[in-house]
Amino acid sequence: MRCAGERFVDMHGPDARPCYGDLRADDPEVEAANRSKLTFDFFVKREVPVFDARSVASDLELDRHGVCLRHAPTAMAGPDFYDQAKVDSVYLQECREYIMRETGATAVLPFDSTVRNRDPSSPAAGYAENRPHNDHTLLSGPRRTRELLGEDPVNDAVLEHRFAIVNVWRRWDGGDDWPLCCCTYDRLDYQRDMQIQDLVYPHRTGETYTVRAESAPSHQYLWFSQMNIDEGILLKIFDSDDSASRGSLHTGFENEAALARDDPARESMEVRCIVLWAPEELASRATLRGVASNVGEGKRGPSGHDNDVYRASS
């Protein structure tokens, strides 16, 4: 795994943040300063064991561990995930139902779907390779949630109740190539381990978490072998309830056993969702300003996260 090291603090001070994304600036000195803080330049390689959690999958709970694997049947076949109309009409509703069934939420609003594989001719994104991260911080989670919801007073009322961001991750290639692995919340010290990094866009700056290299020995990474299309991983990205898991870490890793078997290249989709626990009548009126995708006409920002170009929500 590659994690952020202490060298960044030595160079830039304890209050500075590493960054990535679109670091261009009109002022050459500002751009140079941005590039001097590029996250990837400060990664430190750490070799850590990754354990197959297939046999204990039923013991993992989303609100305790920040990650779980459940049987989640789908009407989709592999090629359907490249058909935006089928994703919109079938799969996003399946993700809603899966999360509501697992969490007891009153509403789920998918706001982004991303297909990933290694085929350069497809619209798919690449894998997050050996870089543990979480898509939002404790600050950017609620901020981004409010930005994603429509400009309607009802959405302010909805956010007075518990809300979260949860990802649904599913693969359909039938192998174990580049699997997703996760460090569960109970093995993290959020104050000590999580390093905020700025995600820079031309018109705004977001935040995600990378992980401090010095914390790696205390972490335990899990993956699930032989996933099939009717299983889905839930990843907690943010939760406003501080008595539950607030997030987790996740990344892809090169599986040498799958490589030796010549497993098919991983094909997967992740769907990012806002999850609401407001009273049902109120939650049912919550609205998104749109849904992003990298399939069909969908477009994405420089990182594949937090895109600001949306199709109309459905």
C-alpha positions as CSV (number, residue, x, y, z in Angstrom):
1,M,0.0,0.0,0.0
2,R,1.1,3.6,-0.6
3,C,0.4,6.0,2.2
4,A,1.2,9.7,3.0
5,G,4.4,10.1,4.9
6,E,5.8,12.4,7.6
7,R,8.1,14.1,5.0
8,F,5.2,16.4,3.9
9,V,4.9,17.8,7.4
10,D,8.6,18.4,7.6
11,M,8.5,20.3,4.3
12,H,5.3,22.3,4.6
13,G,4.4,22.4,8.3
14,P,1.6,20.7,10.4
15,D,-1.3,22.8,9.1
16,A,-0.6,22.4,5.3
17,R,-2.5,19.8,3.3
18,P,-1.3,17.6,0.4
19,C,-3.4,18.0,-2.7
20,Y,-4.2,16.5,-6.1
21,G,-6.5,17.2,-9.0
22,D,-6.3,20.2,-11.3
23,L,-3.4,22.1,-9.8
24,R,-3.1,24.7,-12.6
25,A,-3.2,28.4,-11.7
26,D,-2.9,31.7,-13.4
27,D,-0.1,32.7,-11.1
28,P,3.0,30.6,-11.7
29,E,4.1,30.9,-8.1
30,V,0.7,29.6,-6.9
31,E,0.8,26.7,-9.3
32,A,4.4,25.8,-8.2
33,A,3.2,25.9,-4.6
34,N,0.3,23.6,-5.4
35,R,2.5,21.2,-7.2
36,S,5.0,21.1,-4.3
37,K,2.2,19.6,-2.2
38,L,1.1,16.9,-4.7
39,T,0.0,14.0,-2.6
40,F,1.5,11.3,-4.8
41,D,5.0,12.8,-4.3
42,F,4.8,12.0,-0.6
43,F,3.5,8.4,-0.7
44,V,5.5,5.9,1.3
45,K,5.3,2.2,0.4
46,R,4.2,-0.1,3.2
47,E,3.7,-3.8,2.7
48,V,0.7,-5.0,4.7
49,P,-1.1,-8.3,4.8
50,V,-4.6,-8.4,3.1
51,F,-6.9,-11.1,4.6
52,D,-9.7,-12.9,2.8
53,A,-12.7,-12.1,4.9
54,R,-15.1,-14.4,2.9
55,S,-15.5,-16.8,5.9
56,V,-16.4,-14.0,8.3
57,A,-18.4,-11.7,5.9
58,S,-21.6,-12.2,7.8
59,D,-20.0,-10.8,11.0
60,L,-19.2,-7.5,9.4
61,E,-21.7,-4.7,10.1
62,L,-21.8,-1.4,8.3
63,D,-22.5,0.7,11.4
64,R,-19.6,-0.9,13.3
65,H,-17.0,-1.7,10.7
66,G,-17.9,0.8,7.9
67,V,-17.9,-2.0,5.4
68,C,-20.0,-5.2,4.8
69,L,-20.8,-7.7,2.1
70,R,-24.3,-9.0,1.6
71,H,-26.3,-11.1,-0.9
72,A,-27.9,-8.4,-3.1
73,P,-29.5,-10.0,-6.2
74,T,-29.6,-7.9,-9.3
75,A,-31.6,-8.1,-12.6
76,M,-28.6,-6.7,-14.4
77,A,-26.2,-8.8,-16.6
78,G,-22.6,-7.7,-17.1
79,P,-23.2,-5.8,-20.4
80,D,-26.1,-3.9,-18.8
81,F,-23.8,-1.9,-16.6
82,Y,-22.6,-0.1,-19.7
83,D,-26.1,0.9,-20.7
84,Q,-27.0,4.1,-19.0
85,A,-30.7,3.7,-19.5
86,K,-30.6,0.3,-17.7
87,V,-28.4,1.6,-14.9
88,D,-30.9,4.5,-14.4
89,S,-34.1,2.4,-14.6
90,V,-33.0,-0.8,-12.9
91,Y,-29.7,-0.7,-11.1
92,L,-30.0,2.6,-9.2
93,Q,-33.3,1.4,-7.8
94,E,-31.7,-1.9,-6.7
95,C,-29.0,0.1,-4.9
96,R,-31.7,2.2,-3.1
97,E,-33.5,-1.0,-2.0
98,Y,-30.3,-2.7,-0.9
99,I,-29.1,0.2,1.3
100,M,-32.6,0.8,2.8
101,R,-32.9,-2.9,3.6
102,E,-29.5,-3.0,5.2
103,T,-29.6,0.3,7.1
104,G,-33.3,1.0,7.8
105,A,-32.9,4.4,6.1
106,T,-36.1,6.1,4.9
107,A,-34.6,7.3,1.6
108,V,-31.6,6.7,-0.6
109,L,-30.5,9.1,-3.4
110,P,-27.8,7.7,-5.8
111,F,-25.8,10.6,-7.1
112,D,-22.9,9.0,-9.1
113,S,-22.2,5.7,-10.9
114,T,-18.8,4.6,-12.2
115,V,-17.9,1.6,-14.2
116,R,-14.2,0.5,-13.8
117,N,-12.1,-1.8,-16.0
118,R,-8.8,-1.8,-17.8
119,D,-10.2,-1.7,-21.4
120,P,-8.9,1.5,-22.9
121,S,-11.6,1.4,-25.6
122,S,-14.4,1.6,-23.0
123,P,-15.7,4.7,-21.1
124,A,-14.7,3.0,-17.9
125,A,-12.4,4.5,-15.3
126,G,-9.2,2.8,-14.0
127,Y,-8.8,1.2,-10.6
128,A,-7.6,2.9,-7.4
129,E,-4.4,1.0,-7.1
130,N,-2.7,0.5,-3.7
131,R,-3.7,3.9,-2.4
132,P,-6.0,3.5,0.7
133,H,-8.4,6.5,0.9
134,N,-11.9,7.6,1.8
135,D,-13.9,9.7,-0.6
136,H,-14.9,12.4,2.0
137,T,-13.7,13.8,5.3
138,L,-15.8,14.6,8.4
139,L,-16.0,18.2,7.0
140,S,-16.5,17.6,3.3
141,G,-19.1,14.9,3.8
142,P,-21.9,17.2,5.1
143,R,-20.7,20.0,2.9
144,R,-20.8,17.9,-0.3
145,T,-24.1,16.4,0.7
146,R,-25.7,19.8,0.9
147,E,-24.2,20.8,-2.5
148,L,-25.6,17.7,-4.1
149,L,-29.1,18.2,-2.8
150,G,-31.4,20.5,-4.7
151,E,-32.0,24.1,-3.8
152,D,-35.2,23.5,-1.8
153,P,-35.9,24.3,1.8
154,V,-37.1,20.8,2.4
155,N,-33.5,19.5,2.0
156,D,-32.3,21.7,4.8
157,A,-35.0,20.1,7.0
158,V,-33.9,16.7,5.9
159,L,-30.4,17.3,7.0
160,E,-31.5,18.1,10.5
161,H,-31.8,14.3,10.9
162,R,-29.2,11.6,10.5
163,F,-27.7,11.3,7.0
164,A,-24.7,9.5,5.4
165,I,-22.8,8.8,2.2
166,V,-22.6,5.1,1.3
167,N,-21.1,3.4,-1.8
168,V,-22.4,0.2,-3.3
169,W,-19.5,-1.8,-5.0
170,R,-20.2,-4.8,-7.3
171,R,-18.2,-6.8,-9.8
172,W,-19.4,-9.2,-12.5
173,D,-16.2,-10.6,-14.2
174,G,-16.2,-13.9,-12.3
175,G,-12.6,-13.6,-11.1
176,D,-10.4,-12.1,-8.4
177,D,-8.4,-9.7,-10.5
178,W,-7.6,-6.3,-8.7
179,P,-10.1,-6.9,-5.9
180,L,-11.3,-4.1,-3.6
181,C,-9.9,-4.2,-0.1
182,C,-10.9,-2.2,3.0
183,C,-9.6,-1.3,6.4
184,T,-12.5,-1.3,8.8
185,Y,-13.5,1.6,11.0
186,D,-12.8,-0.2,14.2
187,R,-9.1,-0.5,13.2
188,L,-8.8,3.2,12.6
189,D,-8.1,6.2,14.8
190,Y,-9.7,8.9,12.7
191,Q,-7.9,11.7,14.5
192,R,-4.5,10.1,14.2
193,D,-4.6,8.0,11.1
194,M,-6.5,10.0,8.5
195,Q,-4.7,12.7,6.5
196,I,-6.8,15.3,4.8
197,Q,-5.9,16.0,1.2
198,D,-7.3,18.8,-0.9
199,L,-9.0,17.8,-4.2
200,V,-8.5,20.8,-6.5
201,Y,-10.9,21.8,-9.3
202,P,-10.7,24.9,-11.4
203,H,-13.7,26.4,-9.5
204,R,-13.7,24.8,-6.1
205,T,-11.7,22.6,-3.7
206,G,-13.0,19.4,-2.1
207,E,-11.5,17.2,0.6
208,T,-10.7,13.4,0.8
209,Y,-8.7,11.3,3.2
210,T,-5.5,9.5,2.5
211,V,-3.8,7.6,5.4
212,R,-0.7,8.3,7.4
213,A,2.1,5.8,6.6
214,E,3.1,5.6,10.3
215,S,-0.4,4.2,11.1
216,A,-0.2,1.3,8.7
217,P,1.1,-1.4,11.2
218,S,-2.1,-1.0,13.3
219,H,-4.5,-1.5,10.3
220,Q,-6.0,-4.7,9.0
221,Y,-7.1,-4.9,5.4
222,L,-9.8,-7.3,4.2
223,W,-11.1,-8.4,0.8
224,F,-13.7,-10.9,-0.4
225,S,-12.7,-13.7,-2.7
226,Q,-14.9,-15.1,-5.6
227,M,-17.5,-12.3,-5.5
228,N,-20.4,-12.9,-7.8
229,I,-22.8,-10.5,-9.5
230,D,-25.5,-11.0,-6.9
231,E,-23.2,-9.7,-4.0
232,G,-22.5,-6.1,-3.2
233,I,-20.1,-4.4,-0.8
234,L,-21.4,-1.4,1.2
235,L,-18.8,1.2,2.1
236,K,-19.4,3.9,4.6
237,I,-17.9,7.1,3.4
238,F,-19.5,9.5,5.9
239,D,-22.1,9.4,8.7
240,S,-23.5,12.3,10.7
241,D,-24.1,10.0,13.6
242,D,-20.9,9.9,15.7
243,S,-22.0,6.8,17.6
244,A,-21.8,4.8,14.3
245,S,-18.8,4.2,12.0
246,R,-17.9,7.4,10.3
247,G,-16.2,5.9,7.3
248,S,-13.5,3.3,6.3
249,L,-10.5,3.0,3.9
250,H,-10.6,1.3,0.6
251,T,-8.4,0.7,-2.5
252,G,-7.7,-1.9,-5.1
253,F,-4.7,-4.2,-5.0
254,E,-2.9,-6.5,-7.4
255,N,-3.8,-10.1,-6.5
256,E,-0.9,-12.3,-7.5
257,A,-2.9,-15.5,-7.3
258,A,-5.4,-14.1,-9.8
259,L,-2.6,-13.0,-12.0
260,A,-1.1,-16.4,-12.0
261,R,-4.5,-18.0,-12.9
262,D,-4.9,-15.4,-15.7
263,D,-8.3,-14.3,-14.2
264,P,-10.4,-12.0,-16.4
265,A,-9.8,-8.3,-15.9
266,R,-12.0,-6.9,-13.2
267,E,-15.2,-5.2,-14.2
268,S,-17.0,-3.4,-11.5
269,M,-19.4,-0.5,-10.7
270,E,-19.6,1.7,-7.7
271,V,-22.7,3.8,-7.0
272,R,-22.4,6.6,-4.5
273,C,-25.5,7.4,-2.5
274,I,-26.9,9.9,0.0
275,V,-28.6,8.0,2.7
276,L,-31.4,9.7,4.8
277,W,-33.1,8.7,8.1
278,A,-35.4,11.7,8.3
279,P,-39.2,10.9,8.8
280,E,-40.4,9.1,5.7
281,E,-42.8,11.8,4.5
282,L,-40.0,14.4,4.7
283,A,-37.3,12.2,3.3
284,S,-39.4,11.3,0.3
285,R,-39.4,14.9,-0.8
286,A,-35.6,15.2,-0.8
287,T,-34.2,16.1,-4.2
288,L,-30.9,15.9,-6.0
289,R,-29.6,18.5,-8.5
290,G,-28.4,15.6,-10.8
291,V,-26.7,12.3,-11.2
292,A,-23.2,11.8,-12.6
293,S,-21.9,8.8,-14.6
294,N,-19.0,7.8,-16.8
295,V,-21.3,5.6,-19.0
296,G,-22.8,6.9,-22.2
297,E,-23.1,10.7,-22.2
298,G,-21.9,10.9,-18.6
299,K,-18.8,13.0,-17.8
300,R,-16.5,13.1,-14.9
301,G,-14.1,15.5,-13.2
302,P,-10.3,15.0,-13.0
303,S,-10.3,12.5,-10.1
304,G,-13.5,10.5,-10.9
305,H,-15.0,11.9,-7.7
306,D,-17.3,14.8,-6.9
307,N,-18.1,15.6,-10.5
308,D,-19.9,18.9,-11.1
309,V,-21.3,17.9,-14.6
310,Y,-24.6,16.0,-14.1
311,R,-27.4,14.4,-16.1
312,A,-30.8,15.3,-14.9
313,S,-31.8,13.2,-11.9
314,S,-34.5,10.6,-12.3
